[in-house]
Amino acid sequence: MREFTIKANDAGQRLDKFVMKAVKGIPVSLMYKSIRTKKIKVNRKRAEEKQMLNLGDTVQMFLAEELFSDTVTDSELFSITPKLDIVYEDENIILCEKAPGVLVHSGDGDGKTSGEGDATDRNTLIYHIQAYLAQKGEYNPAEESSFAPALCNRIDRNTGGIVISAKNAEALRDINARIRENGISKFYLCAVHGLPQKRSATLTDFLIKNSNTNTVRVIKSATRGAKEIITKYSVLEYNKQKNLSLVKIELITGRTHQIRAHMSSIGNPLLGDGKYGSIEKDKRLGYKHQALYAYKLMFGKGDDSLGYLNGKEFTVNTKNIYFLREFNDAEI
């Protein structure tokens, strides 16, 4: 039997959510069965799966010991030298600039195999963030039951740019709420083939995902399984000699491969995009991956623990955006 005391980062969540985080090896069906059969209790009393946990509660779990084994230990987090490009940091959040080619999470291999992005991969952005915070003394996994510093947004493996991480549960909830309510504006730069017919526009369509091929398709009207996508773009510069445009994107919705698929749907695929463009020609130009960078974040108004960030803007060092070499006079 293991007993957990609910601390600040654990409070305010449902019992079933807590158990899934605290016992990473437990199947969902077993978790619910264990609550029903009183193998998981709260304050040594029968509990309900949707019961909210309060600060100071205790949770008793009469479960097989091997279910508790899939956790990151303090010693592991001290075994590496964290490599981070920090854009901004305070007591609640950390903004890091992810380089193209770096995974944000283990298992995020963008549909690839051969060991890329497997579930045990520690060479990820979030693992380096957790190691960095542990070595600073701001995170100790031994003192946390269900919380670990977590990413609030993701970008594809081969896309570079700003990723938000929360240092505590309250910040994680508030950031995620802001993202859901469009309280954080996300801006990208990309290089596309050709010159879009309209120099600026707001594209509104629908997207269907194919999980088998890890691709998406843009369609004009709603259908079962389709999700609305809204993409604002403006052309910053056109390289006539190479027939390439530098485009600024503001994501209104954030769907899988949205920018890549949406720009391709209007006849302007991203430079280096093997899924939605013509990669062979781009490889000869030295581009093996999509020319896309999440270069700026803006915090809108919010009445929460992160109110001090209202109106603030964070931008990467544009010298790191490798495809800007194709353009000379763009004002970013």
N, C-alpha and C positions, 0 to 999 in steps of 0.2 A: 504494500500500500504506500502511496505517496500522497502527501498533503501539501497544498499550495495556499499561501496567504495572499489575498488580493491586495496589491499595492496600487499606487497611483496610475501606473501605465496599464493595469489590468481592469480597473474599475470602469463601470459604465458600459459594459458589453454583455451580451447574452452568454449564458453558460455554454451553449453548444459552440459558439464562436471561440470562446476561451479555450475549450478543450481541444479543438482542432489546431489551435496555435501552440498550446502547451505540450501536446502529445502528437508530434508530427508523424509518427508511424501508425496512427490509429485509422482504420477505414471508417468512412462516414457511417455505414450501417452498424458497425460495432459500437461506435460512439453513441448513437441513439439508443441502441439496445441496452448499453451499459447504464444509461440514465434511467431508462424504464425499469430495469431490474435492480436499481439501487446500488449498482457497483460504482456509480459516480454520485456523490452527495454534496450538498452545500451546508456547511455548519452542522455536519453529521446528521442531517435530516434529508428525507426524500426531496428531490429537486425536479423542476420542470426544465425542459430543454430551452425554452425561451426566457427563463428566469434571469433577471438583470442582476449582475454582481456589483456589490458595493465595497467600498474601501474597508478592509479589515475582515471581510468574509473569509472563511476557509473552505477549500474544495478538497474532498477526499476522493481518491481514485484507486479502486481495487482492481488493477489491471496488470497484465503480464509485463514484466520488467523490460523485455526487448522492445516494447512499443515506445519507450522513452529514449531510445539510443540515438535517434537521428537529430542530434543537436550540435551546434558549433560550440567548442569549448574555449575557455579563456586562453589556454596555452596555444591553441591553434591561431588565435588572432594576434598573438605576439610572435608568431613564427615567420611572418613576412614583413617586408618593408613596403608600406602602403605607397602607391603611386597615384596621386590625385592632382588634378589641375583645378584648384578651388577658385570659383568666381566670387562667392560670398558665403559667409558663415556667421551665425550667431548662436545663442543658447538653444534655439528651437529647430533651426533648419540649416542645411548646407547645400549650396548649389555648386555642382561640379560640371566641368566641361569634359564630356566624354569624347575620346578620339575615335574616328572611324575604325572599325575592326574589333572594338572592345565590346564584349557582352555586358548587358546591364544586370542580368540574372543568370544563374545556372539553368540550363534547359532552354535558353532563348537562342537556339541555333538557327533561327530563321528557316526552319524546315530542313536543315542539313543533317547529315549523319556522319559516320566515321569519327565519332568521338567529339564532334564540335558541339559544344553547348550541352553536355550531358548533365544530369542532375547533381553530380558530385563536383562539378567544376568550381574551383575556388578562385580562379583568375577572372573575376568579374568585378564590375564597378561596385556593386553593393557590398561584396566581401571586403574590398579594399576600404570602403567607407567605414564598415563595422570595425575593421582592424585599426584604422586611424583613430576612431573614437575610443576604442578600448585602450589603446596605447596612450591616449590623452587623459584617461581616467574618467571619461564621460559615459562609458558603456561597459557593464560587467554582466555577461550572460548568466553567470551563476546567481545573480540577484534578480533576474527577470524570469517570470513564469511564462508569459505569452508574448511579450513585446521584444522586438529587435529593431534597430534603426532600419527604416524601409524607404524604398523609392516611391514617389508619388506619381511619376510619369515615366514612360518608357520611350525610347527611340530605337529604331532598327540597329542591328549590329553594325552595319556599314554606313550609318548616318552619324555624323558628329554633332556635338552641341550640348546645350544645358540640360541637365537632369536634376530634379529636385528630390532631396532626401529629408525625411523628418527624423529628428532625434528623440522625440517622445510621442506618446499616444495622442495627446491633445493636439499637437501640431499636425500629426498625420491625419486626424479627423478633420481639422480645419482646412488643411490644404486640399484634401480630397473633396470636401464640400465646395470649396471655391472653384475647383476644376469642373465639377458637375454643373455649377451655376454660372459658368463662363466668367468667373471672377479673376482669372489669370489669363492674360492674352499671350499667345505663343506665336512667335514670328520665325520664319525660315528663309534662307536664301537657297536658290537652286539655279543650276545652269540647264537650260532646255535647248533642244534642237529647234531651229527655225525661229520665226518671230510671230508670237500669237496675234491672231487677227485683231483682237482688241488689246490695246496697251494696258488696260486695267479692267477688271470685271469681278463680279461675285458669281461663282459657279455653284448652282444648286442642283443636285442630282441624287441618285440612290446607288447604293453599293451592295453587292452580293459577294459573300466570301466563299471560296472553295477550300475547305480544310485539307482536302487530299493533296492539292497542288500548292497550298500556301500562297494562293493568288486571290485577287479580287477582280470584280468586273463592274464597270459603271454603266448604269441604265438610266433612262430618262423618266420613268414613271414607277410608282410604288408597286411592289409585288410582295408576295409572301417571303419572309426572310430577309428582305432588303432593308437597309438603314439609310436614312437621309444623310447626305454629306454636303457641307457648305465650305467652300474654299474661296477666300479673297486673294487676288493676285494683282501685282503691278510690275510692269517691265521697267527695270532700272537702266539697262544698257543693252545695245545690240551690237554684236561683233559680226559685221557684214561679211568679212573675209572668211570666217569659219562658220557662218550661219548659226550662231549661238546667241541666246538671250540670257541675261542675268535677271532673275525674277525674284521679287520679294513676295512671300506668302504669309497670310495670316489665317491660321486655322480657327474656324468657328466651331466645327465639330472635329473630333479626333478619332478617326477610324483607321483600321489596319491599312497600310500602304496608301492612305488617302491622297496625299500630294502626288505620289508617283502615278497612280492610276488616273487621277482627275486630269492632270496635265497631259498625259498620254491620250486621254479621251478627246481632247480638243486638237490633237495632231501635233503636240509639242512634248514628246517624251523627254525625260531627264537624261542628260549626258551620263553615259556609263551604266544605265539601268538595264540589266539583263532580263528582268521579268516583264517590263512594259515598254522596252525599246529595242534597238538593234545594237547588241553589245560588241559584235565583231569589229565593226568600224571604229567604235569608241575605244576598244582595246589598242588599236593602232595609234590612237592619240594619247595613250597612257592612262585611260580611265577604265578600271575594272569593276568599279562599284558606282552606285548612283551619286551624282554630284548634288548633295543635299546636306544642309547644316542648320540646326536649331540654334540660331544666333542670338535671340533676344527674348526676354520675359518681361512682362509688365503686370504688376499687382494692382487690381482695381480696389474698390471700396469693400470693406468687410468689417462686420462688428463681431470680432472673435479675438482669440489670443494673439493673432498675427496682425492686429490693426496697425501696429507701428510700421508695417511694410506697405500700407496703402499708398498708392501713387508712385512707388519706387520702380525703377527700371534697371535691368541687369543685362549686360551685353558681353559676348566673348571678345577676345582679341581677334580682330578680323584677319590678322596675319596668319592665323591657323587655318583659315578657310582656303584650302589648296586650289580650288577651281577659280578663285578670283584672278588668278594669273591670266585668264583668258579675256579679262576686261580691264580697261585702263582708267576710265573716267567716271565710274559709277559713284554716286553719292548714297552711302548706306546709312 
